[in-house]
Amino acid sequence: MFSESELMQIEEAVKNYQGSMEILERATGTFVAGKVLGWRVIKLIHGRTVWEKYQRIVGLKFEEVCPEETVWSRKSLGYKMWKASGKFWDILLDRLKVPGGKDTLENIN
């Protein structure tokens, strides 16, 4: 799942990071989640500023090192919305509203 160079990059990020360990944990956790769930899911979760901040902290571009989607992507409600609507950027920019909200979406396979 992780290449040797990715693991070395994470180790380097931890070694060089100065700041809140909570933020470091979030940034490295986001990278791990991206490897498991795909970068589209984590992009749906995080705003642009946080996305870019976490990439700077770990020293990796998520879109380059994480798969776009995985078999686990469907665990994300936002991912289900995207797949059902085909409108990734509308969901990302919060321009798509679903009648019935979350209750409707939980029934999407």
C-alpha positions, 0 to 999 in steps of 0.5 A, a space after each residue: 500500500 505504501 512505497 518505501 519512498 512514501 514511508 520515508 517522506 512521512 518519517 521526514 515530515 514527522 522529524 521536521 514538523 514543528 507545531 501541534 502534534 494534533 495537526 501532524 496527526 491529522 495530516 498523516 492520517 489524511 494521507 493514510 485515509 487517501 491511500 485507503 479511500 482514494 483522494 476524491 473522498 479526502 478532497 470531499 472531506 477537506 476544504 482547499 486550505 486544509 487540503 493544501 496545508 496537509 499536503 505541505 506538512 507531509 510533503 506529498 501531493 495526494 492526487 499523485 500518490 493516492 488512488 482516485 477511488 478504491 473499493 472502500 470509497 463507497 463508505 463515504 456519503 459524499 462519494 455516494 452523492 458524487 457517484 449518484 449525481 456525477 457532479 463531483 465539483 458541485 458536491 465539492 463546492 456545496 452547490 448540490 442539494 439532495 431532497 431528503 438529505 442524508 436519509 435519502 443518500 444512506 439508501 444509495 448503494 
